Amino acid sequence: MERRNAWKTYTQEQLKELDQINDRYKVCLDEGKTERECIRLTVKEIEKQGYRNLNDIKGSLKTGDKVYAVCMGKSIAMFRIGKEPLENGMNILGAHIDSPRIDVKQNPLYENEELAYLDTHYYGGIKKYQWVTLPLAMHGVVAKKDGSIVEISIGEDAEDPVLYITDLLIHLSGKQLQKKAAEVIEGEMLDILIGSRPLAELPDDSKKDAVKQNVLKILNEKYGIEEEDFLSAELEIVPAGKARDCGLDRSMIAAYGQDDRVCAYTSLAAMLEMEETPKRTGCCLLVDKEEIGSVGATGMQSRFFENSVAELLDGMGCYSELALRRALRNSSMLSSDVSAGYDPAYGEAFEKKNAAYLGRGIVLNKFTGARGKSGSNDANAEYVARVRRIFDDHNVAFQTAELGKVDFGGGGTIAYIAALYGMEVIDSGVAVLSMHAPWEVTSKADVYEAYKAYKAFLLDA
């Protein structure tokens, strides 16, 4: 059952639309490298389309209304109220907007032999050796005691300095190269080099930390922050640089954070292009913390989504605990998350008949998890058939896959959490090469097919 390469099927008009979708996607990747930036960008876009914050609405909601709710600036739920009662369920696109990265610790700044560093703690599953000797950027916020928030973005503009993690030179690395790959660079070695110039005219008792003092002086002059303010900061270290076309044929995109912003972007684009009021309420849910187990108040395991649906029912004048349970149980969801693209260079990790290939369309993963399907949501056959029918009816190129060979490992998504409500859920996303690396690769054709698939699902599920 080999699936056809989608590039072979496009008309000139479709190729033009494909390029437009991917050009907008690259801009979103550049402007949304953190969860907070993604939410800020999303709110800006949806309010242009008439979406209103649930917290600001006075009076009742009705069919056709467009509303949203935000959780702590890191997760968002958007709803387009349909013609059917909400108790009949929703068509939900659920993606995550966090990505593997390096976080700055709460007490991070120190000096060692006249070099200044920030101590870090990596976030999510990474190969630590991939993050050294790259130009890096810092994004995030500093919350001050007076209640003000200082936004930080360093390393993206052409005139900005970049940050850096050093590695041992090859000439002296004989012993290092004997280590296992997981140990070549240890977590505590991922400290960020941020300065080497000492501050002049310091008292004698402070000269030993003159480089650190100079860094603090710069931070105070530019951002008005002091060393103590690191205690209430959320600063993320990510690869510096813009998303780029990949390949001489420009058929792919290389960028940071495509797991899972490729599915978040296409889900949002599909939601915003619902031209008519849908039969069933449409929902786009973008959440945080998936890469570390969907924990915390902004992760899928929190009650944020459930509470938002309760508020929606209340605004429509039909809230009850039973109505809430029915609305969630009767919903259908695509857990819009990426899949591992088949890489011929590492073909031994994949079972070729059940692998996802770049350019062959959106991927359906009936189950993810690890080995004996541990940590998985295993979609029922009837639901898989219904999703197949929707995609075929709308000429969406799709393929099915597992996440590598059975005993090689695996991974999870938010699907199993949504399934706790009794709703139908299947993983459906874009194939990615070098997943969780600082720079990941996707096919522009798959981005386009995901966009088409999510539009079709919102309309017909």
C-alpha positions as CSV (number, residue, x, y, z in Angstrom):
1,M,0.0,0.0,0.0
2,E,2.7,2.5,-0.9
3,R,1.4,6.1,-1.0
4,R,2.1,8.3,-3.9
5,N,4.4,11.3,-3.6
6,A,2.1,14.4,-3.4
7,W,4.5,16.6,-5.5
8,K,3.5,14.5,-8.5
9,T,-0.2,15.5,-8.2
10,Y,-0.2,19.3,-8.0
11,T,-1.6,21.8,-10.5
12,Q,0.1,25.1,-11.0
13,E,-2.7,26.7,-8.9
14,Q,-2.1,24.3,-6.1
15,L,1.7,24.9,-6.2
16,K,1.0,28.6,-5.8
17,E,-1.2,28.0,-2.8
18,L,1.4,25.6,-1.4
19,D,4.1,28.3,-1.6
20,Q,1.9,30.9,0.1
21,I,1.1,28.6,3.0
22,N,4.7,27.7,3.5
23,D,5.9,31.3,3.3
24,R,3.5,32.3,6.0
25,Y,4.6,29.3,8.0
26,K,8.2,30.3,7.9
27,V,7.3,33.8,9.2
28,C,5.4,32.2,12.1
29,L,8.4,30.0,12.9
30,D,10.6,33.1,13.1
31,E,8.2,35.2,15.2
32,G,7.1,32.3,17.6
33,K,10.2,30.6,19.0
34,T,8.6,30.2,22.5
35,E,5.2,29.3,23.8
36,R,4.6,32.9,24.9
37,E,5.5,34.3,21.5
38,C,3.3,31.7,19.8
39,I,0.3,32.7,22.0
40,R,0.9,36.4,21.5
41,L,1.1,35.9,17.7
42,T,-2.0,33.7,17.7
43,V,-4.1,36.2,19.7
44,K,-3.1,39.0,17.3
45,E,-4.1,36.9,14.3
46,I,-7.4,35.6,15.6
47,E,-8.6,38.9,16.9
48,K,-8.2,40.3,13.4
49,Q,-10.7,37.6,12.4
50,G,-13.3,38.6,15.0
51,Y,-12.4,36.2,17.8
52,R,-13.2,37.6,21.3
53,N,-11.8,36.7,24.7
54,L,-14.2,34.7,26.7
55,N,-13.3,36.7,29.8
56,D,-14.4,39.9,28.2
57,I,-17.8,38.8,26.9
58,K,-20.9,40.1,28.5
59,G,-24.2,38.4,27.6
60,S,-25.0,35.2,25.8
61,L,-23.1,33.4,23.1
62,K,-24.8,32.1,20.0
63,T,-24.2,30.0,16.8
64,G,-21.4,31.5,14.7
65,D,-19.6,33.3,17.5
66,K,-15.9,33.1,17.6
67,V,-14.2,33.1,21.1
68,Y,-11.0,32.1,22.8
69,A,-9.4,31.5,26.2
70,V,-5.8,31.8,27.2
71,C,-4.0,30.1,30.1
72,M,-1.1,32.0,31.6
73,G,0.0,33.2,28.2
74,K,1.2,29.8,27.2
75,S,-1.9,27.8,26.0
76,I,-5.0,28.8,24.1
77,A,-8.3,27.3,23.1
78,M,-10.3,28.7,20.2
79,F,-13.9,27.9,19.4
80,R,-16.2,28.6,16.4
81,I,-19.6,27.8,17.7
82,G,-21.5,25.5,15.4
83,K,-25.1,24.9,14.5
84,E,-25.6,21.8,16.6
85,P,-25.8,21.8,20.4
86,L,-22.4,21.7,22.0
87,E,-23.5,18.5,23.8
88,N,-23.3,16.8,20.4
89,G,-19.5,17.3,20.6
90,M,-16.8,19.3,18.8
91,N,-14.3,18.8,16.1
92,I,-11.0,19.5,17.8
93,L,-7.5,20.1,16.4
94,G,-5.0,19.8,19.3
95,A,-1.3,20.6,19.0
96,H,1.5,21.7,21.3
97,I,3.6,24.8,21.0
98,D,6.5,24.0,23.3
99,S,9.7,22.6,21.8
100,P,12.9,21.1,23.2
101,R,15.3,23.8,24.2
102,I,17.7,25.0,27.0
103,D,16.3,26.9,30.0
104,V,18.3,29.4,32.1
105,K,18.4,28.4,35.8
106,Q,17.0,30.7,38.6
107,N,20.5,31.4,40.0
108,P,22.5,31.3,36.7
109,L,25.1,33.9,36.4
110,Y,28.7,33.2,37.3
111,E,32.3,33.9,36.3
112,N,35.1,31.4,35.7
113,E,38.6,32.5,34.7
114,E,37.3,35.8,33.4
115,L,34.6,34.3,31.3
116,A,30.9,34.9,32.2
117,Y,28.3,32.1,31.9
118,L,24.7,31.3,32.5
119,D,23.9,28.0,34.2
120,T,21.2,26.0,32.4
121,H,18.8,23.1,32.5
122,Y,17.7,21.4,29.3
123,Y,14.0,21.0,28.5
124,G,12.6,18.0,26.8
125,G,14.4,15.2,25.0
126,I,17.5,16.4,23.3
127,K,20.8,15.0,22.1
128,K,23.0,17.3,24.1
129,Y,26.0,17.2,21.8
130,Q,23.9,18.8,19.0
131,W,23.5,22.1,21.0
132,V,27.2,23.0,21.2
133,T,29.1,25.4,18.9
134,L,25.9,26.9,17.5
135,P,24.8,30.6,17.4
136,L,22.1,30.7,20.0
137,A,19.4,33.3,21.0
138,M,17.7,34.1,24.3
139,H,14.0,34.6,24.4
140,G,11.7,35.1,27.4
141,V,10.5,37.3,30.1
142,V,11.7,38.7,33.5
143,A,8.9,39.3,36.0
144,K,9.9,42.0,38.5
145,K,8.7,42.4,42.1
146,D,6.8,45.6,41.1
147,G,4.6,43.5,38.8
148,S,6.2,44.7,35.6
149,I,7.2,42.2,32.9
150,V,10.4,42.7,30.8
151,E,10.5,40.9,27.5
152,I,13.8,39.6,26.3
153,S,14.9,38.7,22.8
154,I,18.6,38.7,22.0
155,G,20.3,37.1,19.0
156,E,17.8,37.2,16.2
157,D,18.4,40.6,14.6
158,A,21.4,41.0,12.4
159,E,22.9,43.6,14.7
160,D,22.4,41.4,17.9
161,P,25.1,39.5,19.6
162,V,24.6,35.7,19.8
163,L,25.2,33.3,22.6
164,Y,27.3,30.2,22.5
165,I,28.1,26.8,24.2
166,T,31.7,25.8,23.8
167,D,33.1,22.3,23.0
168,L,36.6,20.8,23.3
169,L,38.8,21.2,20.3
170,I,39.4,18.1,18.3
171,H,43.2,18.2,19.0
172,L,42.6,17.5,22.7
173,S,39.4,15.4,22.5
174,G,40.8,11.9,22.3
175,K,39.5,10.9,25.7
176,Q,36.2,12.8,25.1
177,L,35.5,10.9,21.9
178,Q,35.7,7.5,23.7
179,K,32.6,8.4,25.7
180,K,29.1,7.2,24.7
181,A,27.2,9.8,22.7
182,A,24.8,10.5,25.6
183,E,27.9,11.4,27.8
184,V,30.1,13.4,25.4
185,I,28.3,16.5,26.5
186,E,26.7,16.3,30.0
187,G,23.8,18.4,31.1
188,E,25.8,20.6,33.4
189,M,28.2,21.4,30.5
190,L,25.5,23.2,28.6
191,D,26.3,26.6,30.1
192,I,25.9,29.7,28.0
193,L,29.0,31.8,27.3
194,I,27.8,35.5,27.6
195,G,30.8,37.7,28.2
196,S,34.6,38.1,28.6
197,R,35.1,41.9,29.0
198,P,35.7,43.1,32.6
199,L,34.1,46.2,34.0
200,A,36.7,48.9,34.5
201,E,37.2,50.9,37.7
202,L,35.8,48.4,40.2
203,P,36.9,48.3,43.8
204,D,39.6,45.8,44.6
205,D,37.3,43.4,46.4
206,S,35.0,43.1,43.3
207,K,37.6,42.8,40.6
208,K,37.6,39.0,40.6
209,D,34.0,39.2,39.2
210,A,34.6,42.1,36.9
211,V,33.3,40.3,33.8
212,K,30.1,39.2,35.6
213,Q,29.7,42.8,36.9
214,N,29.9,44.1,33.3
215,V,27.2,41.7,32.2
216,L,25.0,42.8,35.0
217,K,25.7,46.5,34.1
218,I,24.6,45.8,30.5
219,L,21.4,44.0,31.6
220,N,20.5,46.8,33.9
221,E,21.1,49.6,31.4
222,K,19.2,47.8,28.6
223,Y,16.4,46.0,30.5
224,G,16.4,47.6,33.9
225,I,16.9,44.2,35.6
226,E,19.2,43.1,38.5
227,E,20.7,39.8,39.4
228,E,17.9,39.0,41.8
229,D,15.4,39.3,39.0
230,F,16.7,36.0,37.5
231,L,14.8,34.3,40.3
232,S,11.5,35.2,38.6
233,A,12.5,34.9,35.0
234,E,11.6,32.5,32.2
235,L,14.5,32.6,29.7
236,E,14.8,30.1,26.9
237,I,17.9,29.4,24.8
238,V,17.0,28.5,21.2
239,P,18.9,28.4,18.0
240,A,19.5,31.8,16.4
241,G,18.4,32.4,12.9
242,K,15.4,32.4,10.6
243,A,13.6,29.4,9.0
244,R,15.2,28.6,5.6
245,D,14.2,26.8,2.4
246,C,16.1,23.5,2.3
247,G,17.3,21.7,-0.8
248,L,18.3,23.1,-4.2
249,D,14.7,22.6,-5.3
250,R,13.4,24.5,-2.2
251,S,11.1,21.6,-1.5
252,M,11.7,21.5,2.3
253,I,12.0,23.8,5.3
254,A,14.8,23.7,7.8
255,A,14.0,25.5,11.1
256,Y,13.9,25.3,14.9
257,G,10.8,24.2,16.7
258,Q,8.9,22.4,13.9
259,D,7.9,19.8,16.4
260,D,5.2,20.7,16.9
261,R,4.7,24.2,15.5
262,V,4.3,22.8,12.0
263,C,1.0,21.2,13.2
264,A,0.1,24.2,15.4
265,Y,0.4,26.6,12.5
266,T,-1.6,24.4,10.0
267,S,-4.3,23.8,12.7
268,L,-4.6,27.6,13.3
269,A,-4.6,28.3,9.6
270,A,-7.4,25.8,9.0
271,M,-9.4,27.2,11.9
272,L,-9.1,30.8,10.6
273,E,-10.2,29.8,7.1
274,M,-13.6,28.3,8.1
275,E,-15.7,30.5,5.8
276,E,-19.1,29.3,7.0
277,T,-20.6,28.5,10.4
278,P,-19.8,24.8,10.8
279,K,-22.3,22.1,11.7
280,R,-20.4,21.1,14.8
281,T,-18.4,23.5,16.9
282,G,-14.8,23.8,15.7
283,C,-12.0,24.0,18.2
284,C,-8.2,24.6,17.9
285,L,-6.3,23.8,21.1
286,L,-2.6,24.8,21.4
287,V,-1.0,23.7,24.6
288,D,2.3,23.9,26.5
289,K,4.5,21.3,28.2
290,E,4.0,18.3,25.9
291,E,7.7,17.8,25.7
292,I,8.0,17.1,29.4
293,G,4.8,15.1,29.9
294,S,2.0,17.7,29.4
295,V,2.3,18.6,33.1
296,G,1.6,21.9,34.9
297,A,-1.2,24.4,34.7
298,T,-0.5,25.1,31.0
299,G,-0.1,21.4,30.0
300,M,-2.8,19.2,28.6
301,Q,-3.1,17.3,31.9
302,S,-4.5,20.5,33.5
303,R,-8.2,21.4,33.6
304,F,-7.7,24.4,31.3
305,F,-9.4,22.9,28.3
306,E,-12.2,21.4,30.3
307,N,-12.8,24.7,32.2
308,S,-12.8,26.6,28.9
309,V,-15.6,24.3,27.5
310,A,-17.5,24.8,30.8
311,E,-17.3,28.6,30.3
312,L,-18.4,28.2,26.7
313,L,-21.5,26.2,27.8
314,D,-22.2,28.8,30.5
315,G,-22.0,31.6,28.0
316,M,-24.5,29.7,25.8
317,G,-26.9,29.4,28.7
318,C,-26.8,25.6,28.8
319,Y,-24.1,24.6,31.3
320,S,-24.5,21.6,33.5
321,E,-22.0,19.0,34.6
322,L,-23.7,16.4,32.4
323,A,-23.7,18.8,29.4
324,L,-20.0,19.3,29.9
325,R,-19.3,15.5,30.1
326,R,-21.4,14.9,27.0
327,A,-19.7,17.7,25.0
328,L,-16.3,16.2,25.7
329,R,-17.3,12.6,25.2
330,N,-19.0,13.2,21.9
331,S,-16.1,15.2,20.4
332,S,-13.7,14.0,17.7
333,M,-10.1,15.1,17.8
334,L,-7.0,15.0,15.7
335,S,-4.0,15.1,18.0
336,S,-2.0,17.2,15.6
337,D,1.5,16.1,16.3
338,V,4.5,15.3,14.2
339,S,5.8,11.8,13.2
340,A,9.3,10.6,12.5
341,G,10.2,10.9,8.9
342,Y,12.0,7.9,7.3
343,D,15.7,8.8,6.9
344,P,17.6,6.4,4.6
345,A,20.8,7.3,6.4
346,Y,19.4,5.6,9.5
347,G,17.1,3.1,7.9
348,E,17.8,0.5,10.5
349,A,15.6,2.3,13.0
350,F,12.5,2.1,10.8
351,E,10.2,-0.7,9.5
352,K,9.8,0.6,5.9
353,K,6.3,-0.6,5.2
354,N,5.0,1.3,8.3
355,A,7.2,4.4,8.2
356,A,6.3,8.0,7.3
357,Y,8.0,9.5,4.2
358,L,8.6,13.1,3.3
359,G,6.3,14.3,0.5
360,R,3.6,11.7,0.8
361,G,1.2,13.8,2.9
362,I,-0.1,14.0,6.4
363,V,0.6,11.0,8.7
364,L,-1.9,9.0,10.6
365,N,-0.5,7.3,13.7
366,K,-3.1,4.9,15.0
367,F,-0.9,4.5,18.1
368,T,2.3,6.0,19.4
369,G,3.8,5.0,22.7
370,A,6.8,2.7,23.2
371,R,7.4,-1.0,22.6
372,G,4.2,-2.7,23.7
373,K,2.2,0.5,23.0
374,S,3.1,1.8,26.5
375,G,1.9,5.4,27.0
376,S,-0.2,5.2,23.8
377,N,-3.6,6.2,22.6
378,D,-4.7,3.4,20.3
379,A,-7.5,4.8,18.0
380,N,-10.4,2.4,17.3
381,A,-10.7,1.1,13.7
382,E,-14.1,2.8,13.1
383,Y,-12.6,6.2,13.8
384,V,-9.6,5.5,11.6
385,A,-12.0,4.6,8.8
386,R,-14.0,7.8,9.3
387,V,-10.9,9.9,9.1
388,R,-9.8,8.1,6.0
389,R,-13.1,8.8,4.4
390,I,-12.8,12.5,5.2
391,F,-9.4,12.8,3.8
392,D,-10.3,10.9,0.6
393,D,-13.4,13.0,0.1
394,H,-11.3,16.1,0.2
395,N,-8.4,14.8,-1.9
396,V,-6.0,15.0,1.0
397,A,-2.7,13.0,0.5
398,F,-2.2,10.9,3.7
399,Q,-0.1,8.0,4.9
400,T,0.0,5.8,7.9
401,A,3.0,5.1,10.1
402,E,4.5,3.9,13.4
403,L,7.2,5.7,15.2
404,G,10.1,3.5,14.3
405,K,10.7,-0.2,14.9
406,V,8.8,-1.7,17.7
407,D,11.8,-2.3,20.1
408,F,13.7,0.9,19.2
409,G,11.9,3.3,21.5
410,G,8.9,5.5,20.7
411,G,7.2,8.6,21.9
412,G,3.9,10.1,23.0
413,T,1.5,13.0,22.3
414,I,-1.4,14.6,24.0
415,A,-3.8,12.1,22.4
416,Y,-4.1,9.8,25.4
417,I,-5.0,12.7,27.7
418,A,-7.9,13.8,25.5
419,A,-9.0,10.2,25.2
420,L,-9.6,10.2,29.0
421,Y,-12.8,12.1,28.3
422,G,-14.0,9.2,26.1
423,M,-13.7,11.2,22.8
424,E,-12.3,9.7,19.6
425,V,-8.7,10.7,19.1
426,I,-6.0,9.8,16.5
427,D,-2.5,11.3,16.0
428,S,-2.3,13.1,12.7
429,G,0.6,15.3,11.7
430,V,3.6,16.0,9.6
431,A,6.7,13.8,9.1
432,V,9.9,15.4,10.4
433,L,13.6,14.6,9.8
434,S,16.0,15.1,12.7
435,M,13.2,15.5,15.2
436,H,14.2,17.3,18.4
437,A,17.5,18.6,16.8
438,P,18.2,22.3,16.9
439,W,17.2,22.5,13.2
440,E,14.5,20.1,11.9
441,V,13.4,19.4,8.3
442,T,9.9,19.1,6.9
443,S,8.5,18.8,3.4
444,K,6.5,21.8,2.1
445,A,4.1,19.3,0.4
446,D,3.4,17.8,3.8
447,V,2.8,21.2,5.4
448,Y,0.3,21.9,2.6
449,E,-1.5,18.5,3.0
450,A,-1.7,19.0,6.8
451,Y,-3.4,22.3,6.2
452,K,-5.9,20.7,3.8
453,A,-6.5,17.8,6.1
454,Y,-7.3,20.0,9.1
455,K,-9.7,22.1,7.1
456,A,-11.5,19.0,5.9
457,F,-11.7,17.6,9.4
458,L,-13.2,20.8,10.9
459,L,-15.8,20.7,8.2
460,D,-16.8,17.0,8.0
461,A,-15.8,15.1,11.2
